[in-house]
């Protein structure tokens, strides 16, 4: 939760929320508990997204919207890529917005209902044969963690402790324009036409009352507590605006689809776990209109809010999704950009000429203080990643099955990444200390004490970084022992090479890292018989006497 006067750090943002349309983006803003206006973060060089930052409950949210008029899977994929590059600790994204419904006898999907995509079917990826079409798109499963949480939300809806329509009324009321844009249309406008009834000029689909009831599918009137139903199942995702009832019926029957949208499959291409949350605004037929779009966007946003309120931040973000070496590397890269910009020569020269006012000094101090907090967070993450890596690979050679040797290579690569990150962090800290020292020298006597406190903090973090660096070097030394022993027993030259690379001087860490990543797959392909002989040697009284009991347990 926010502390008075403090803004969240970039690392605090763990939830992505993607909106394709302006109405979906506007709906997302209405359900935030806190909206951080004018909040800025350092971005990845390739990231051109527009972001809105906020909080729902304990979760810090990054809302990303697709460029105006550029929708579909490719645009969604580009937005998701920028999101994960700038916010590497994002653990999942919600794709929240509108969709076309696919009502069947089994699935009574109606306008204003919500569909939760348990799977995404990219139905437009097809291979055309001379007599048939073959769907070749991979069916993508949504985030299992979030799907588990939907059970809790559904229970609250059924028990009446959560009423989606009431939440819309209480949240979407800032202005008359908001109320009008997101209000629920009259129930009489929800008309499902027969699939073979094509829209024409004489069609009454937009009239207040239907003149041709025989053209519609007759459905039972819902009870008051069934005003909004939430459906769970597969949804179709493709770069297609579907306006064909017969094609809708064919696809929904083939894949058991609840509805159709245009973005979720693209986000999954970037391997970001997602959950599509969609409000039904039409029936994907020729009678498609925008009448229900506002309300559908609102009900989807409200459901997404309820979902996040039911998610445990500790359980989901720490236990199941620990920070890894790759996340850490991305975060450090972004921090390098921040520090480089902050310690620019232009700012320092401006201060030395005493051209900046008191508020400018305060701003520079604030930036330095916030950056030191980020450095402190990076070093904490460094310790977490290192300790996680050590735990994963604390195994005896008696357990050298295939999974263990996969882990051996993976942890070795992770340690090399950690070591590279430590070098970058050390450079950052050195720059920060120089920057703080210069500010002390040119600051007024009244301002100097706070810079001295900041300098003490930097020295403390430097000590912590030196400690974790020493432990990582020791771990890499243990890796050398592992690879030497594996090379001796298996007579596999790749282990000998891996050992040699691990022994390279520190200045060649980048080469070591690249080599390890290149060799990972080939090492994993070592025949089981070689490891079986190693296991036998370890347990043999006469074999491999040079491997002591102490050497049989090596923590990487």
FENHU-V257089 format. One record per residue. SS is DSSP state (H for helix, E for strand, L for the rest). PSI is psi as a letter, one per 20 degrees, with the letter a starting at -180 (999 if undefined). Layout:
# FENHU-V257089
ss:SS psi:PSI
ss:SS psi:PSI
This chain:
# FENHU-V257089
ss:L psi:q
ss:L psi:q
ss:L psi:q
ss:L psi:p
ss:L psi:i
ss:L psi:p
ss:L psi:q
ss:L psi:q
ss:L psi:r
ss:H psi:h
ss:H psi:i
ss:H psi:h
ss:E psi:o
ss:E psi:i
ss:E psi:p
ss:E psi:q
ss:E psi:o
ss:E psi:p
ss:E psi:p
ss:L psi:h
ss:L psi:q
ss:H psi:g
ss:H psi:h
ss:H psi:h
ss:H psi:g
ss:H psi:h
ss:H psi:g
ss:H psi:g
ss:H psi:h
ss:H psi:h
ss:L psi:j
ss:L psi:q
ss:L psi:h
ss:E psi:p
ss:E psi:o
ss:E psi:n
ss:L psi:q
ss:L psi:k
ss:L psi:p
ss:L psi:q
ss:L psi:q
ss:L psi:p
ss:L psi:q
ss:L psi:q
ss:L psi:h
ss:L psi:i
ss:L psi:o
ss:L psi:j
ss:L psi:q
ss:E psi:p
ss:E psi:q
ss:E psi:p
ss:E psi:p
ss:E psi:a
ss:E psi:q
ss:E psi:o
ss:L psi:c
ss:L psi:i
ss:E psi:p
ss:E psi:p
ss:E psi:p
ss:E psi:o
ss:E psi:p
ss:E psi:p
ss:E psi:q
ss:L psi:q
ss:L psi:q
ss:L psi:p
ss:L psi:i
ss:L psi:n
ss:L psi:r
ss:L psi:r
ss:H psi:h
ss:H psi:g
ss:H psi:g
ss:H psi:h
ss:H psi:g
ss:H psi:g
ss:H psi:g
ss:H psi:h
ss:H psi:g
ss:H psi:h
ss:H psi:g
ss:H psi:h
ss:H psi:g
ss:H psi:h
ss:L psi:m
ss:L psi:i
ss:L psi:j
ss:L psi:p
ss:L psi:h
ss:E psi:r
ss:E psi:q
ss:E psi:p
ss:E psi:o
ss:E psi:p
ss:E psi:b
ss:E psi:r
ss:E psi:r
ss:E psi:p
ss:E psi:q
ss:L psi:m
ss:L psi:p
ss:L psi:r
ss:L psi:h
ss:L psi:g
ss:L psi:o
ss:L psi:m
ss:L psi:p
ss:L psi:r
ss:L psi:p
ss:L psi:i
ss:L psi:r
ss:E psi:p
ss:E psi:p
ss:E psi:o
ss:E psi:o
ss:E psi:h
ss:E psi:q
ss:E psi:p
ss:E psi:o
ss:L psi:n
ss:L psi:i
ss:L psi:i
ss:L psi:o
ss:E psi:q
ss:E psi:p
ss:E psi:o
ss:L psi:r
ss:L psi:h
ss:L psi:j
ss:L psi:r
ss:E psi:p
ss:E psi:p
ss:E psi:p
ss:L psi:j
ss:L psi:q
ss:L psi:p
ss:E psi:p
ss:E psi:p
ss:E psi:p
ss:L psi:r
ss:L psi:o
ss:H psi:h
ss:H psi:g
ss:H psi:h
ss:H psi:h
ss:H psi:h
ss:H psi:h
ss:H psi:h
ss:H psi:g
ss:H psi:g
ss:H psi:g
ss:H psi:h
ss:H psi:g
ss:H psi:h
ss:H psi:g
ss:H psi:h
ss:H psi:i
ss:L psi:j
ss:L psi:i
ss:L psi:p
ss:L psi:o
ss:H psi:g
ss:H psi:h
ss:H psi:h
ss:H psi:h
ss:H psi:g
ss:H psi:g
ss:H psi:h
ss:H psi:h
ss:L psi:m
ss:L psi:j
ss:L psi:g
ss:L psi:r
ss:H psi:h
ss:H psi:g
ss:H psi:g
ss:H psi:g
ss:H psi:h
ss:H psi:h
ss:H psi:j
ss:L psi:q
ss:L psi:p
ss:L psi:r
ss:L psi:p
ss:H psi:h
ss:H psi:i
ss:H psi:i
ss:L psi:n
ss:L psi:p
ss:L psi:o
ss:E psi:q
ss:L psi:q
ss:L psi:h
ss:L psi:j
ss:L psi:o
ss:L psi:q
ss:L psi:p
ss:L psi:r
ss:L psi:h
ss:L psi:i
ss:L psi:q
ss:L psi:j
ss:L psi:h
ss:L psi:i
ss:L psi:q
ss:L psi:h
ss:L psi:q
ss:L psi:p
ss:L psi:i
ss:L psi:m
ss:H psi:h
ss:H psi:i
ss:H psi:i
ss:E psi:q
ss:L psi:p
ss:L psi:p
ss:L psi:q
ss:L psi:q
ss:L psi:p
ss:L psi:q
ss:L psi:r
ss:H psi:g
ss:H psi:i
ss:H psi:j
ss:L psi:g
ss:L psi:p
ss:L psi:q
ss:E psi:p
ss:E psi:q
ss:E psi:p
ss:E psi:a
ss:E psi:q
ss:E psi:q
ss:E psi:p
ss:E psi:p
ss:L psi:r
ss:L psi:l
ss:L psi:p
ss:L psi:o
ss:L psi:p
ss:L psi:k
ss:L psi:o
ss:H psi:h
ss:H psi:g
ss:H psi:h
ss:H psi:g
ss:H psi:h
ss:H psi:g
ss:H psi:g
ss:H psi:h
ss:H psi:g
ss:H psi:g
ss:H psi:j
ss:L psi:l
ss:L psi:q
ss:L psi:h
ss:E psi:a
ss:E psi:p
ss:E psi:a
ss:L psi:j
ss:L psi:h
ss:H psi:h
ss:H psi:h
ss:H psi:h
ss:H psi:h
ss:H psi:h
ss:L psi:h
ss:L psi:j
ss:L psi:k
ss:L psi:o
ss:L psi:p
ss:E psi:r
ss:E psi:o
ss:E psi:p
ss:E psi:o
ss:E psi:p
ss:E psi:p
ss:E psi:p
ss:E psi:i
ss:E psi:a
ss:L psi:k
ss:L psi:k
ss:L psi:a
ss:L psi:i
ss:L psi:j
ss:L psi:p
ss:L psi:r
ss:L psi:j
ss:L psi:h
ss:L psi:j
ss:H psi:g
ss:H psi:g
ss:H psi:h
ss:H psi:g
ss:H psi:h
ss:H psi:g
ss:H psi:h
ss:H psi:g
ss:H psi:g
ss:H psi:g
ss:H psi:g
ss:H psi:h
ss:H psi:g
ss:H psi:h
ss:H psi:g
ss:H psi:h
ss:H psi:h
ss:L psi:i
ss:L psi:p
ss:L psi:o
ss:H psi:g
ss:H psi:g
ss:H psi:g
ss:H psi:g
ss:H psi:h
ss:H psi:g
ss:H psi:g
ss:L psi:i
ss:L psi:m
ss:L psi:q
ss:L psi:p
ss:L psi:r
ss:H psi:h
ss:H psi:g
ss:H psi:g
ss:H psi:g
ss:H psi:g
ss:H psi:g
ss:H psi:g
ss:H psi:h
ss:H psi:g
ss:H psi:h
ss:H psi:h
ss:H psi:g
ss:H psi:g
ss:H psi:g
ss:H psi:h
ss:H psi:g
ss:H psi:g
ss:H psi:h
ss:L psi:k
ss:L psi:q
ss:H psi:h
ss:H psi:g
ss:H psi:g
ss:H psi:g
ss:H psi:h
ss:H psi:g
ss:H psi:g
ss:H psi:h
ss:L psi:i
ss:L psi:k
ss:L psi:i
ss:L psi:q
ss:L psi:r
ss:H psi:g
ss:H psi:h
ss:H psi:h
ss:H psi:g
ss:H psi:h
ss:H psi:g
ss:H psi:g
ss:H psi:g
ss:H psi:g
ss:H psi:g
ss:H psi:g
ss:H psi:g
ss:H psi:h
ss:H psi:h
ss:H psi:h
ss:H psi:h
ss:H psi:g
ss:H psi:g
ss:H psi:g
ss:H psi:h
ss:H psi:g
ss:H psi:h
ss:H psi:g
ss:H psi:h
ss:H psi:g
ss:H psi:g
ss:H psi:g
ss:H psi:g
ss:H psi:g
ss:H psi:h
ss:H psi:g
ss:H psi:g
ss:H psi:g
ss:H psi:g
ss:H psi:h
ss:L psi:j
ss:L psi:n
ss:E psi:q
ss:E psi:q
ss:H psi:i
ss:H psi:i
ss:H psi:k
ss:L psi:m
ss:L psi:a
ss:H psi:g
ss:H psi:h
ss:H psi:g
ss:H psi:h
ss:H psi:g
ss:H psi:h
ss:H psi:g
ss:H psi:g
ss:H psi:g
ss:H psi:h
ss:H psi:g
ss:H psi:g
ss:H psi:g
ss:H psi:h
ss:H psi:h
ss:H psi:g
ss:H psi:g
ss:H psi:g
ss:H psi:g
ss:H psi:h
ss:H psi:g
ss:H psi:g
ss:H psi:g
ss:H psi:h
ss:H psi:g
ss:H psi:g
ss:H psi:g
ss:H psi:g
ss:H psi:g
ss:H psi:g
ss:H psi:g
ss:H psi:h
ss:H psi:g
ss:H psi:g
ss:H psi:g
ss:H psi:g
ss:H psi:h
ss:H psi:h
ss:H psi:g
ss:H psi:h
ss:H psi:i
ss:L psi:r
ss:L psi:r
ss:H psi:h
ss:H psi:h
ss:H psi:h
ss:H psi:g
ss:H psi:h
ss:H psi:h
ss:H psi:h
ss:H psi:h
ss:H psi:g
ss:H psi:h
ss:H psi:h
ss:H psi:h
ss:H psi:g
ss:H psi:g
ss:H psi:h
ss:H psi:g
ss:H psi:h
ss:H psi:g
ss:H psi:g
ss:H psi:g
ss:H psi:g
ss:H psi:h
ss:H psi:g
ss:H psi:h
ss:H psi:g
ss:H psi:g
ss:H psi:h
ss:H psi:g
ss:H psi:h
ss:H psi:h
ss:H psi:h
ss:H psi:h
ss:H psi:g
ss:H psi:h
ss:H psi:h
ss:H psi:g
ss:H psi:g
ss:H psi:g
ss:H psi:h
ss:H psi:g
ss:H psi:g
ss:H psi:h
ss:H psi:g
ss:H psi:g
ss:H psi:g
ss:H psi:i
ss:L psi:k
ss:L psi:o
ss:H psi:h
ss:H psi:h
ss:H psi:h
ss:H psi:g
ss:H psi:g
ss:H psi:g
ss:H psi:g
ss:H psi:g
ss:H psi:h
ss:H psi:h
ss:L psi:i
ss:L psi:q
ss:L psi:q
ss:H psi:h
ss:H psi:i
ss:H psi:k
ss:H psi:h
ss:H psi:h
ss:H psi:g
ss:H psi:g
ss:H psi:g
ss:H psi:g
ss:H psi:g
ss:H psi:g
ss:H psi:h
ss:H psi:h
ss:H psi:i
ss:H psi:g
ss:H psi:h
ss:H psi:h
ss:H psi:h
ss:H psi:i
ss:L psi:j
ss:L psi:p
ss:L psi:q
ss:H psi:h
ss:H psi:h
ss:H psi:g
ss:H psi:h
ss:H psi:h
ss:H psi:h
ss:H psi:g
ss:H psi:g
ss:H psi:g
ss:H psi:h
ss:H psi:h
ss:H psi:i
ss:L psi:p
ss:L psi:h
ss:L psi:h
ss:L psi:q
ss:L psi:l
ss:L psi:i
ss:L psi:i
ss:L psi:o
ss:L psi:r
ss:L psi:h
ss:H psi:h
ss:H psi:i
ss:H psi:i
ss:E psi:o
ss:E psi:o
ss:L psi:p
ss:L psi:999
